[in-house]
């Protein structure tokens, strides 16, 4: 309404879209939506960036360690960056992320202590220490978290509303608590659907979806192999899962002829990225998908209909011919009878 002051909105989707976390051996750089601030955050030692993409450390329960992060101001003005730590997770697309500021961490994100903020001059880099303190009752295995530096800005929508945007960039911090490691995978629900083509001389396709769960206590990378159908086996890498995470995977469609019940096997294999000496037992599930030959049945029905029509047409033609012959014979008899009486 006119005269109403612009309202500040909490836009979780915009906040999430503004997050960048280091997930590859390159430096992640963040820029505010208005391009006023640009910055980068990387792991470091006490002297500066040390080339790591993320932090991986192994600690005993009750142990504490100090590490460092480097905040680089790539902009042209002095900026104060908010620093934070939170639990980490992999998204459905396999990218690493950390909980947003409004979400509560319950695991490794609570183990990290870092300064609330840091002011950085333009073109400068500040080194900030942070500590990881593992609780005495921490369970063995991998515990994901992330640290980040953020800048809050506001924008205005077309209707005059002010939008708060929290742009952040950071990296993952994986703490492995010592103890018995037990990597394991599990397959949950699996579904399949057959889609025929209307060309009876080409195969249809089977679309599969399954749930992969990291049921162990270490980070896992995994892939699946699909077999049991009239096509070559396919193996597809699916990225990583942290302990306890589940991902719904849509398998690339595979071709199959409509042979009625088709048995398809999905085998999932895993590996521990940080330690290839740890064995992970593969798991598999088999599903029966009904591939009904609809187009072939339609073709057979059409052929049968044509045959029936031809048979009926031939019968009608034969009956007509018989009638004409009988008519000719009758006329011949009448003509002979007329000649005799004459």
Secondary structure as UniProt FT lines:
FT   TURN            2..3
FT   STRAND          8..10
FT   HELIX           12..17
FT   STRAND          19..22
FT   STRAND          29..31
FT   TURN            33..34
FT   STRAND          38..45
FT   TURN            46..47
FT   STRAND          48..49
FT   STRAND          55..59
FT   TURN            61..62
FT   STRAND          64..73
FT   STRAND          79..90
FT   TURN            92..93
FT   STRAND          96..98
FT   TURN            101..102
FT   HELIX           108..111
FT   STRAND          112..114
FT   STRAND          117..120
FT   TURN            122..123
FT   STRAND          125..133
FT   TURN            136..137
FT   STRAND          141..156
FT   TURN            158..159
FT   STRAND          162..177
FT   STRAND          185..195
FT   TURN            200..201
FT   STRAND          204..214
FT   STRAND          220..227
FT   STRAND          234..241
FT   TURN            243..244
FT   STRAND          246..250
FT   STRAND          254..256
FT   STRAND          260..271
FT   TURN            273..274
FT   TURN            276..277
FT   STRAND          283..291
FT   HELIX           294..341
//
